[in-house]
């Protein structure tokens, strides 16, 4: 009887050890993964804090952008308009000049207003090899100059240029060029970026 009891005790202890060991191993693995997750989260938080501090310490530079809209015929400039804006790095700005023209929509003398003129939107960045530049320009005017304000359905000529490029400081650069389909004229949008002190 004693032998049987001893065998059962050993068997039960062995079974308990086998049963407890996987649970212990699983708890140790969970504790290890929790510690690793905390360390990863802390490292990520420190990296984000360092990046925010570096960004906060980065000096802000201001730039002047000089735009020139040129109208060419047979390679010669026949008209040129200049626009300028000041901008900080990693910022955007807009120049808008023109007229809001009422256009009759049809029933009951209802009107809708359209913008006729020049609209230039620009965003710049800052890199060691140049200035990343994104430009959206829209230029519109009356196709027949005498119709301004007289016609309820004016004919409007419009050109749009959307461009992204890397500009060099102090060097004029053509960011877009379009041909007028109704004439032998060409329109160019040129920009010069200068750093302000």
N, C-alpha and C positions, 0 to 999 in steps of 0.2 A: 504494500500500500504506500509505503514511504517512497518507493521507487516511482510509482505511478504519479504520486503528487509532485515529486521532483521533476519528472518529465513534463507534466502539465505546467508547472511553474515556469520552467525554461521555455517551453513552447509559447506560453502566454507572454512572457517577457520579450522573447524574440519577435513575436507578432507585434507587440506594442512598440518596440524599437523600430521595426520596419514601418509601422504606421506613423509614428511621430517624426521620423527622419525626413520623409518627403515634405511634411508640413513645415518643418524647421527650415529646410532648404528653400521652400517657396517663400517663407517669411523673409529669409535673408536676401533672396533675389529681389523681392519687392522693396525692401529697405535700401538695397543698393541702387535700384532704378530710381527710387524717390530721391536719394542723395544726388544722383547724376542729373536728374531733372532740375533740382534746386541749383546745382552748380551751373548748368547750362543757362537757366533763367537769369542767374546773377551775372554771368559773363555777357549775356545779351544786353542786359540793362546797363552794364558798365560801358559796353561798346556804343550804345545809343547815346548815353550821357556824354561820352567823349566826342562823338560826332556832332552833337548839339553844341558842345562847347567850342569845337573847331569852327563850326558855322557861325557862332556868335562872335568869335574873334576875327573872322574874315572881314577885311575892310570893304566898305561899299564904294564902288567907283561909279562916277557919273560920266555919261557920254552925250555928245551932240550928234544928231543924225541930220544930215542935209540931203534932202530929196530933190531931184530935178526930173521933171516930166518934160521930155523933149519930143517935139513933132518934127519929123524929117520928111523931106521930099527930094527924091533923087540923091540921097546921101547928104543933103545940106539941111541944117537946122533952120526951120521956118518959124518955130514958136517954142518957147521954153518957159516953164513956170517952176518956181522954187518954193519949197516948204521945209521947215526945220522943226525939230523937237528935241528936247532934252530927256534923257532916260537913265535910270540906274540899271546896273547889271542885274539880270534875272527879273526884269520888270517889263511891262508892256504899256504902251500909250497910243493915242489916236489923234489924228488931225482930221477935222471935218469942216468943210466950207461949202456953201452952196445955197440952194433955194428949194423950199418945199412947194411943189407945184400941184394945185388942185386939178384932178382929172375926173371928168364926169363918168360915173359908172353905169349909167343907163336910166333906170326907172326913177321918176320923181325928183329929178335934179339932185341926186345924191352924189357926193364927191369922195374920192379917195386921194390922199396926198402921196406924192412920190418925191424922193430926194433927187435933185439934179445938181451935180457939182463934183467935188473931189473928197474922197474919204481914204485916208491912209492909216492902217493899223500896223504896229510893229512891236516885236518882242526881241530883246537881245539877251545874250548870256555872256559868259566870260570864260575863256580857256587860254592856255598858254600859247597855242598856235593860231589864235585869231578870235574873232567875235562871232559866235553863232547868231544868225539873224533870220527871223521869220517875218515876212512882209505880206500884207494883203492890201492891195490898192484897187479902188474902183473909181473910175472917172467917167462922168456922163455929161452930156450937153445936148442942146437942141440941134437936131440934124439940119433944120431950117431956122437960122437965127431969128427971122421975123415972127416966128410963131410963139415966142416966149410970152406967156400971159394971155394970148388971144384965142388960141385953139382949145377946144374942150378935149381933144384927143391929139396931143402933141406927139411928134415923132422924135424919139430920143435915141441918140447914139451913145453906146456904152462900151467901155473896155474894162476888163478885170485882169489883174495879175496877182497870183498867189505864188510866193517863192520862199525857199529856205536855202541859205548858203552860209559860208564862212567868210566874213568880211575881214579885210586887213585895215589896220588903223591908218587914216590919212590918205587912202587910195580910193579914188572914185571907181565904182563898180556897177555895171549894168545888171540889175537883178531880174529884169524882164523886158521883153520886146514883143510887140504885136503889130501886124500889118492891118491897115484899114481895108476891108474888102471892097469898099465903094470908091477907092481912089488909089493913087500910088504913094500914099503916105504911110509912114511907119511911126509908131509911138514907142518910146523907151523910158523906162523908169530906172534912174540911176541914184545910187546912195553913196555918201561918203561918211564914214564914222570917225569921229574925233574924240579923244579922251579929254574930259574937262579936269582942271586942276582943283 
